[in-house]
Amino acid sequence: MASLDMKGPYELTSQKIDEVVTRTSPGNYALGHVSDSTFIVLYVGRSDTDVGNRLKSWIGKRDKYRHFKFSYATSPKAAFEKECKNYHDFGGSKKLDNTQHPERPDDTNWKCPVCNIYD
Ligand SMILES: [Zn+2]
């Protein structure tokens, strides 16, 4: 079974984000909800600079995004590669709310570790 390899799930509230995301760091996250104690992944994302701040920008945006999971990344490139893996592992745009493949920053030549979109 696909794994996010992230901590959580936690409630998507400002207080909870402050409590569990204690470092300012690049990272990855998933948004969704808990159903029968299973975290249902609806959206995957990343921040190249501050994953906690990015999570806060989602509070109140969509009612169905009630919980999140997250992980820190050692670099923006590592965050990008993990986001790609999460995106493909959880069904891409067919299953997730993500409407498009994860984007790399304009000034990089990073490649998706799973598909050939950037080859
Ligand atoms: Zn890909």
Backbone and ligand atoms as CSV (ligand in chain L), in Angstrom:
chain,resi,resn,atom,element,x,y,z
A,1,MET,N,N,0.836,-1.191,0.000
A,1,MET,CA,C,0.000,0.000,0.000
A,1,MET,C,C,0.879,1.253,0.000
A,2,ALA,N,N,0.423,2.276,-0.689
A,2,ALA,CA,C,1.192,3.523,-0.770
A,2,ALA,C,C,1.319,4.166,0.608
A,3,SER,N,N,2.452,4.743,0.869
A,3,SER,CA,C,2.684,5.413,2.149
A,3,SER,C,C,3.169,6.838,1.910
A,4,LEU,N,N,2.650,7.751,2.753
A,4,LEU,CA,C,3.095,9.140,2.644
A,4,LEU,C,C,4.449,9.345,3.305
A,5,ASP,N,N,4.752,8.499,4.297
A,5,ASP,CA,C,5.945,8.676,5.117
A,5,ASP,C,C,5.976,10.078,5.749
A,6,MET,N,N,4.889,10.395,6.442
A,6,MET,CA,C,4.748,11.698,7.108
A,6,MET,C,C,4.189,11.489,8.509
A,7,LYS,N,N,4.347,12.511,9.348
A,7,LYS,CA,C,3.786,12.475,10.697
A,7,LYS,C,C,2.331,12.967,10.686
A,8,GLY,N,N,1.526,12.445,11.591
A,8,GLY,CA,C,0.128,12.845,11.688
A,8,GLY,C,C,-0.766,11.629,11.607
A,9,PRO,N,N,-2.047,11.805,11.359
A,9,PRO,CA,C,-2.712,13.071,11.038
A,9,PRO,C,C,-2.975,13.953,12.261
A,10,TYR,N,N,-3.016,15.243,11.973
A,10,TYR,CA,C,-3.350,16.263,12.960
A,10,TYR,C,C,-4.498,17.106,12.428
A,11,GLU,N,N,-5.221,17.744,13.361
A,11,GLU,CA,C,-6.287,18.650,12.952
A,11,GLU,C,C,-5.699,19.886,12.267
A,12,LEU,N,N,-6.337,20.308,11.188
A,12,LEU,CA,C,-5.850,21.470,10.451
A,12,LEU,C,C,-6.310,22.770,11.119
A,13,THR,N,N,-5.594,23.103,12.207
A,13,THR,CA,C,-5.875,24.357,12.904
A,13,THR,C,C,-4.541,25.059,13.158
A,14,SER,N,N,-4.616,26.369,13.312
A,14,SER,CA,C,-3.416,27.159,13.545
A,14,SER,C,C,-2.688,26.690,14.805
A,15,GLN,N,N,-3.475,26.401,15.835
A,15,GLN,CA,C,-2.897,25.966,17.106
A,15,GLN,C,C,-2.148,24.649,16.948
A,16,LYS,N,N,-2.745,23.718,16.223
A,16,LYS,CA,C,-2.111,22.403,16.056
A,16,LYS,C,C,-0.854,22.514,15.185
A,17,ILE,N,N,-0.913,23.334,14.157
A,17,ILE,CA,C,0.260,23.514,13.299
A,17,ILE,C,C,1.420,24.094,14.123
A,18,ASP,N,N,1.120,25.114,14.936
A,18,ASP,CA,C,2.159,25.695,15.792
A,18,ASP,C,C,2.742,24.658,16.746
A,19,GLU,N,N,1.884,23.751,17.198
A,19,GLU,CA,C,2.303,22.763,18.184
A,19,GLU,C,C,3.224,21.704,17.569
A,20,VAL,N,N,2.920,21.255,16.358
A,20,VAL,CA,C,3.646,20.108,15.805
A,20,VAL,C,C,4.691,20.473,14.752
A,21,VAL,N,N,4.506,21.602,14.058
A,21,VAL,CA,C,5.495,22.021,13.064
A,21,VAL,C,C,6.357,23.093,13.712
A,22,THR,N,N,7.431,22.665,14.342
A,22,THR,CA,C,8.199,23.582,15.177
A,22,THR,C,C,9.405,24.177,14.460
A,23,ARG,N,N,9.743,23.655,13.299
A,23,ARG,CA,C,10.896,24.181,12.555
A,23,ARG,C,C,10.441,24.907,11.299
A,24,THR,N,N,11.167,25.974,10.945
A,24,THR,CA,C,10.965,26.630,9.660
A,24,THR,C,C,11.831,25.890,8.656
A,25,SER,N,N,11.185,25.110,7.807
A,25,SER,CA,C,11.942,24.189,6.959
A,25,SER,C,C,11.153,23.851,5.704
A,26,PRO,N,N,11.878,23.543,4.602
A,26,PRO,CA,C,11.171,22.937,3.472
A,26,PRO,C,C,10.491,21.664,3.947
A,27,GLY,N,N,9.421,21.292,3.281
A,27,GLY,CA,C,8.753,20.065,3.701
A,27,GLY,C,C,7.599,19.702,2.800
A,28,ASN,N,N,6.987,18.591,3.170
A,28,ASN,CA,C,5.871,18.047,2.413
A,28,ASN,C,C,4.647,17.929,3.307
A,29,TYR,N,N,3.485,17.948,2.681
A,29,TYR,CA,C,2.272,17.787,3.466
A,29,TYR,C,C,1.196,17.116,2.624
A,30,ALA,N,N,0.223,16.580,3.329
A,30,ALA,CA,C,-0.962,16.032,2.686
A,30,ALA,C,C,-2.171,16.558,3.435
A,31,LEU,N,N,-3.234,16.851,2.709
A,31,LEU,CA,C,-4.492,17.317,3.291
A,31,LEU,C,C,-5.566,16.271,3.049
A,32,GLY,N,N,-6.470,16.141,4.013
A,32,GLY,CA,C,-7.544,15.165,3.862
A,32,GLY,C,C,-8.389,15.112,5.103
A,33,HIS,N,N,-8.898,13.936,5.379
A,33,HIS,CA,C,-9.697,13.783,6.589
A,33,HIS,C,C,-9.555,12.364,7.104
A,34,VAL,N,N,-9.926,12.195,8.361
A,34,VAL,CA,C,-9.833,10.882,8.986
A,34,VAL,C,C,-11.203,10.216,8.956
A,35,SER,N,N,-11.238,9.019,8.419
A,35,SER,CA,C,-12.469,8.246,8.333
A,35,SER,C,C,-12.211,6.852,8.876
A,36,ASP,N,N,-12.955,6.453,9.912
A,36,ASP,CA,C,-12.721,5.157,10.568
A,36,ASP,C,C,-11.249,4.974,10.918
A,37,SER,N,N,-10.672,5.972,11.517
A,37,SER,CA,C,-9.262,6.043,11.920
A,37,SER,C,C,-8.266,5.802,10.789
A,38,THR,N,N,-8.713,6.018,9.554
A,38,THR,CA,C,-7.795,5.992,8.414
A,38,THR,C,C,-7.718,7.393,7.821
A,39,PHE,N,N,-6.496,7.848,7.537
A,39,PHE,CA,C,-6.340,9.160,6.919
A,39,PHE,C,C,-6.568,9.041,5.410
A,40,ILE,N,N,-7.563,9.744,4.902
A,40,ILE,CA,C,-7.863,9.733,3.476
A,40,ILE,C,C,-7.149,10.915,2.827
A,41,VAL,N,N,-6.232,10.635,1.924
A,41,VAL,CA,C,-5.442,11.686,1.267
A,41,VAL,C,C,-6.244,12.296,0.125
A,42,LEU,N,N,-6.405,13.616,0.173
A,42,LEU,CA,C,-7.130,14.297,-0.900
A,42,LEU,C,C,-6.224,15.208,-1.719
A,43,TYR,N,N,-5.152,15.687,-1.101
A,43,TYR,CA,C,-4.274,16.648,-1.781
A,43,TYR,C,C,-2.875,16.499,-1.216
A,44,VAL,N,N,-1.870,16.538,-2.072
A,44,VAL,CA,C,-0.484,16.530,-1.596
A,44,VAL,C,C,0.214,17.802,-2.066
A,45,GLY,N,N,1.142,18.289,-1.233
A,45,GLY,CA,C,1.833,19.513,-1.592
A,45,GLY,C,C,3.184,19.598,-0.919
A,46,ARG,N,N,3.876,20.716,-1.171
A,46,ARG,CA,C,5.169,20.931,-0.548
A,46,ARG,C,C,5.386,22.426,-0.373
A,47,SER,N,N,6.347,22.753,0.474
A,47,SER,CA,C,6.854,24.121,0.515
A,47,SER,C,C,8.360,24.050,0.390
A,48,ASP,N,N,8.932,24.928,-0.417
A,48,ASP,CA,C,10.388,24.965,-0.576
A,48,ASP,C,C,11.059,25.737,0.553
A,49,THR,N,N,10.255,26.408,1.390
A,49,THR,CA,C,10.846,27.251,2.429
A,49,THR,C,C,10.279,27.012,3.836
A,50,ASP,N,N,8.960,26.852,3.949
A,50,ASP,CA,C,8.335,26.835,5.278
A,50,ASP,C,C,7.024,26.044,5.230
A,51,VAL,N,N,7.117,24.766,5.544
A,51,VAL,CA,C,5.945,23.899,5.392
A,51,VAL,C,C,4.821,24.283,6.370
A,52,GLY,N,N,5.171,24.781,7.549
A,52,GLY,CA,C,4.146,25.180,8.514
A,52,GLY,C,C,3.344,26.368,8.011
A,53,ASN,N,N,4.045,27.332,7.444
A,53,ASN,CA,C,3.387,28.511,6.900
A,53,ASN,C,C,2.453,28.145,5.745
A,54,ARG,N,N,2.906,27.225,4.894
A,54,ARG,CA,C,2.073,26.782,3.781
A,54,ARG,C,C,0.812,26.096,4.304
A,55,LEU,N,N,0.967,25.273,5.326
A,55,LEU,CA,C,-0.203,24.591,5.892
A,55,LEU,C,C,-1.216,25.600,6.418
A,56,LYS,N,N,-0.725,26.644,7.066
A,56,LYS,CA,C,-1.649,27.654,7.610
A,56,LYS,C,C,-2.451,28.331,6.505
A,57,SER,N,N,-1.864,28.451,5.319
A,57,SER,CA,C,-2.575,29.107,4.224
A,57,SER,C,C,-3.785,28.279,3.762
A,58,TRP,N,N,-3.849,27.022,4.171
A,58,TRP,CA,C,-4.979,26.159,3.775
A,58,TRP,C,C,-6.129,26.181,4.778
A,59,ILE,N,N,-5.927,26.733,5.948
A,59,ILE,CA,C,-6.977,26.691,6.975
A,59,ILE,C,C,-8.227,27.412,6.462
A,60,GLY,N,N,-9.350,26.697,6.516
A,60,GLY,CA,C,-10.618,27.305,6.122
A,60,GLY,C,C,-10.890,27.367,4.634
A,61,LYS,N,N,-9.951,26.884,3.816
A,61,LYS,CA,C,-10.134,26.976,2.356
A,61,LYS,C,C,-11.169,25.978,1.840
A,62,ARG,N,N,-11.058,24.748,2.288
A,62,ARG,CA,C,-12.005,23.716,1.841
A,62,ARG,C,C,-12.472,22.942,3.067
A,63,ASP,N,N,-13.779,22.801,3.241
A,63,ASP,CA,C,-14.328,22.110,4.412
A,63,ASP,C,C,-13.812,20.684,4.551
A,64,LYS,N,N,-13.555,20.055,3.419
A,64,LYS,CA,C,-13.167,18.637,3.486
A,64,LYS,C,C,-11.721,18.440,3.937
A,65,TYR,N,N,-10.939,19.515,3.946
A,65,TYR,CA,C,-9.555,19.392,4.425
A,65,TYR,C,C,-9.536,19.619,5.931
A,66,ARG,N,N,-9.797,18.551,6.676
A,66,ARG,CA,C,-9.910,18.667,8.130
A,66,ARG,C,C,-8.635,18.272,8.864
A,67,HIS,N,N,-7.825,17.459,8.227
A,67,HIS,CA,C,-6.605,16.973,8.866
A,67,HIS,C,C,-5.428,17.070,7.906
A,68,PHE,N,N,-4.233,17.034,8.475
A,68,PHE,CA,C,-3.032,17.060,7.632
A,68,PHE,C,C,-1.985,16.111,8.192
A,69,LYS,N,N,-1.076,15.732,7.321
A,69,LYS,CA,C,0.150,15.062,7.722
A,69,LYS,C,C,1.292,15.866,7.132
A,70,PHE,N,N,2.479,15.753,7.707
A,70,PHE,CA,C,3.593,16.523,7.150
A,70,PHE,C,C,4.918,15.835,7.452
A,71,SER,N,N,5.933,16.244,6.723
A,71,SER,CA,C,7.312,15.835,7.022
A,71,SER,C,C,8.232,16.977,6.618
A,72,TYR,N,N,9.356,17.065,7.314
A,72,TYR,CA,C,10.379,18.026,6.925
A,72,TYR,C,C,11.201,17.440,5.778
A,73,ALA,N,N,11.782,18.305,4.958
A,73,ALA,CA,C,12.661,17.857,3.884
A,73,ALA,C,C,14.035,18.492,4.084
A,74,THR,N,N,15.061,17.790,3.650
A,74,THR,CA,C,16.425,18.291,3.849
A,74,THR,C,C,16.772,19.392,2.865
A,75,SER,N,N,16.016,19.507,1.770
A,75,SER,CA,C,16.276,20.544,0.770
A,75,SER,C,C,15.023,20.722,-0.076
A,76,PRO,N,N,14.927,21.848,-0.794
A,76,PRO,CA,C,13.792,22.022,-1.707
A,76,PRO,C,C,13.729,20.906,-2.751
A,77,LYS,N,N,14.880,20.444,-3.206
A,77,LYS,CA,C,14.886,19.371,-4.217
A,77,LYS,C,C,14.321,18.074,-3.631
A,78,ALA,N,N,14.701,17.772,-2.389
A,78,ALA,CA,C,14.161,16.576,-1.735
A,78,ALA,C,C,12.651,16.708,-1.561
A,79,ALA,N,N,12.180,17.917,-1.250
A,79,ALA,CA,C,10.743,18.140,-1.100
A,79,ALA,C,C,10.023,17.927,-2.431
A,80,PHE,N,N,10.610,18.427,-3.500
A,80,PHE,CA,C,10.028,18.250,-4.830
A,80,PHE,C,C,9.923,16.764,-5.189
A,81,GLU,N,N,11.006,16.037,-4.961
A,81,GLU,CA,C,11.012,14.619,-5.346
A,81,GLU,C,C,10.009,13.814,-4.512
A,82,LYS,N,N,9.892,14.164,-3.243
A,82,LYS,CA,C,8.913,13.460,-2.417
A,82,LYS,C,C,7.489,13.814,-2.840
A,83,GLU,N,N,7.259,15.076,-3.183
A,83,GLU,CA,C,5.928,15.466,-3.635
A,83,GLU,C,C,5.549,14.686,-4.899
A,84,CYS,N,N,6.500,14.544,-5.803
A,84,CYS,CA,C,6.244,13.769,-7.030
A,84,CYS,C,C,5.853,12.337,-6.677
A,85,LYS,N,N,6.617,11.744,-5.772
A,85,LYS,CA,C,6.349,10.357,-5.395
A,85,LYS,C,C,4.963,10.242,-4.754
A,86,ASN,N,N,4.654,11.147,-3.823
A,86,ASN,CA,C,3.333,11.141,-3.177
A,86,ASN,C,C,2.223,11.300,-4.219
A,87,TYR,N,N,2.436,12.228,-5.145
A,87,TYR,CA,C,1.444,12.513,-6.185
A,87,TYR,C,C,1.147,11.257,-7.004
A,88,HIS,N,N,2.193,10.572,-7.429
A,88,HIS,CA,C,1.984,9.373,-8.241
A,88,HIS,C,C,1.455,8.211,-7.397
A,89,ASP,N,N,1.981,8.043,-6.194
A,89,ASP,CA,C,1.554,6.929,-5.328
A,89,ASP,C,C,0.058,6.994,-5.014
A,90,PHE,N,N,-0.473,8.218,-4.930
A,90,PHE,CA,C,-1.873,8.363,-4.541
A,90,PHE,C,C,-2.777,8.683,-5.731
A,91,GLY,N,N,-2.340,8.307,-6.917
A,91,GLY,CA,C,-3.248,8.304,-8.066
A,91,GLY,C,C,-3.215,9.531,-8.951
A,92,GLY,N,N,-2.310,10.481,-8.664
A,92,GLY,CA,C,-2.187,11.663,-9.516
A,92,GLY,C,C,-3.487,12.452,-9.601
A,93,SER,N,N,-3.639,13.183,-10.688
A,93,SER,CA,C,-4.795,14.077,-10.825
A,93,SER,C,C,-6.111,13.328,-10.994
A,94,LYS,N,N,-6.039,12.046,-11.321
A,94,LYS,CA,C,-7.287,11.276,-11.447
A,94,LYS,C,C,-7.948,11.080,-10.090
A,95,LYS,N,N,-7.140,10.869,-9.057
A,95,LYS,CA,C,-7.714,10.576,-7.739
A,95,LYS,C,C,-7.595,11.732,-6.767
A,96,LEU,N,N,-6.519,12.482,-6.846
A,96,LEU,CA,C,-6.294,13.585,-5.906
A,96,LEU,C,C,-6.975,14.857,-6.393
A,97,ASP,N,N,-7.085,15.827,-5.498
A,97,ASP,CA,C,-7.588,17.136,-5.892
A,97,ASP,C,C,-6.541,17.928,-6.679
A,98,ASN,N,N,-5.293,17.495,-6.615
A,98,ASN,CA,C,-4.248,18.174,-7.392
A,98,ASN,C,C,-4.640,18.158,-8.872
A,99,THR,N,N,-4.726,19.331,-9.477
A,99,THR,CA,C,-5.160,19.372,-10.880
A,99,THR,C,C,-4.009,19.142,-11.847
A,100,GLN,N,N,-2.777,19.306,-11.362
A,100,GLN,CA,C,-1.639,19.080,-12.250
A,100,GLN,C,C,-0.460,18.470,-11.504
A,101,HIS,N,N,0.476,17.975,-12.286
A,101,HIS,CA,C,1.703,17.385,-11.752
A,101,HIS,C,C,2.461,18.430,-10.930
A,102,PRO,N,N,3.146,18.002,-9.846
A,102,PRO,CA,C,3.960,18.964,-9.084
A,102,PRO,C,C,4.912,19.745,-10.000
A,103,GLU,N,N,5.018,21.042,-9.730
A,103,GLU,CA,C,5.865,21.900,-10.554
A,103,GLU,C,C,7.227,22.077,-9.924
A,104,ARG,N,N,8.255,22.097,-10.756
A,104,ARG,CA,C,9.585,22.405,-10.250
A,104,ARG,C,C,9.786,23.918,-10.366
A,105,PRO,N,N,10.662,24.474,-9.527
A,105,PRO,CA,C,10.954,25.903,-9.666
A,105,PRO,C,C,11.512,26.190,-11.060
A,106,ASP,N,N,11.200,27.378,-11.605
A,106,ASP,CA,C,11.583,27.722,-12.983
A,106,ASP,C,C,13.076,27.606,-13.251
A,107,ASP,N,N,13.882,27.892,-12.237
A,107,ASP,CA,C,15.329,27.963,-12.477
A,107,ASP,C,C,16.046,26.636,-12.194
A,108,THR,N,N,15.308,25.543,-12.222
A,108,THR,CA,C,15.946,24.248,-11.970
A,108,THR,C,C,15.712,23.299,-13.146
A,109,ASN,N,N,16.521,22.239,-13.204
A,109,ASN,CA,C,16.301,21.187,-14.201
A,109,ASN,C,C,15.975,19.860,-13.508
A,110,TRP,N,N,15.344,19.943,-12.326
A,110,TRP,CA,C,14.996,18.738,-11.580
A,110,TRP,C,C,14.048,17.880,-12.395
A,111,LYS,N,N,14.184,16.565,-12.189
A,111,LYS,CA,C,13.314,15.624,-12.892
A,111,LYS,C,C,12.433,14.868,-11.908
A,112,CYS,N,N,11.249,14.532,-12.370
A,112,CYS,CA,C,10.380,13.677,-11.562
A,112,CYS,C,C,11.015,12.292,-11.452
A,113,PRO,N,N,11.105,11.737,-10.238
A,113,PRO,CA,C,11.711,10.405,-10.076
A,113,PRO,C,C,10.797,9.279,-10.567
A,114,VAL,N,N,9.563,9.598,-10.906
A,114,VAL,CA,C,8.592,8.547,-11.265
A,114,VAL,C,C,8.244,8.556,-12.752
A,115,CYS,N,N,7.999,9.739,-13.321
A,115,CYS,CA,C,7.543,9.798,-14.721
A,115,CYS,C,C,8.508,10.661,-15.537
A,116,ASN,N,N,8.209,10.812,-16.816
A,116,ASN,CA,C,9.144,11.530,-17.704
A,116,ASN,C,C,8.650,12.914,-18.114
A,117,ILE,N,N,7.781,13.502,-17.306
A,117,ILE,CA,C,7.193,14.798,-17.667
A,117,ILE,C,C,8.260,15.874,-17.901
A,118,TYR,N,N,9.378,15.781,-17.202
A,118,TYR,CA,C,10.411,16.821,-17.345
A,118,TYR,C,C,11.623,16.349,-18.129
A,119,ASP,N,N,11.533,15.193,-18.778
A,119,ASP,CA,C,12.658,14.707,-19.590
A,119,ASP,C,C,12.754,15.498,-20.895
L,1,ZN,ZN,ZN,5.925,12.595,-12.355
